[in-house]
Amino acid sequence: VPPALLAAPAPAARTSPPSRLPALPLHCHVAQGARGAVVGDGWLARQVALANEVYAEAGMRFERVATEPLPAGHAVLETRRDRAALGRHWRRGVLNCFVVGRLRDVDDPTQWRRGVHWRSPERPERHWVILASIGPPSTLAHELGHYFGHAGHRAEQGNLMSLDHGPRPRLDAGQRRLVRHGAWDALTQRRLLSATLIRRLRR
């Protein structure tokens, strides 16, 4: 994405986002292991499909605009430094989604995580989601909730932002407003571009 485009003055922000936002671009970086990619294309497709199902009520959808290999050195993330090191592969104007083989819980090293939302310690305006290959199809949707501003977790079963959200999670009305506003802010401030524009620029 040309830096000049992102630096250009953003259009005047509306007082509230439209009921339906432009498709948001998802750029997937997939780690390579000894036998190739740590997940297949079908695994990614299921993650995106469920995210679109969950976020449709918020007027949001996601398009995978690119999938590129991530060097094998990132297949297993053990530490905070390992997570931060993904920042060197971060791309402008898109939602960066990193997929790895294993993701250790840095607060409880005896556990492995299914996913996490992470910010660069040096450039906190840059953030991304990390998914582990053990994650169920709802992992991307859950981490995108954190990406768009949902702090912490909810207690109620079946809610997307609960740790026990099940196979068909939902967002409540307040959460839908929160994520839609978060996405709209990113678009109006040019931190994200629409999937249509990203595809046009990459032709």
Salt bridges, closest charged atoms under 4 A:
ASP41 OD1 - ARG64 NH1 2.85
GLU53 OE2 - ARG168 NE 3.32
GLU57 OE2 - ARG170 NH2 2.68
GLU57 OE1 - ARG176 NH1 3.96
GLU63 OE2 - ARG61 NH1 2.93
GLU63 OE1 - ARG199 NE 3.33
GLU68 OE2 - HIS27 NE2 2.68
GLU68 OE2 - HIS29 ND1 3.44
GLU68 OE2 - ARG91 NH2 3.14
GLU78 OE1 - ARG104 NE 2.36
ASP107 OD1 - ARG80 NH2 3.00
GLU125 OE2 - ARG123 NE 2.70
GLU156 OE2 - ARG154 NH2 2.71
ASP172 OD2 - ARG154 NH2 2.66
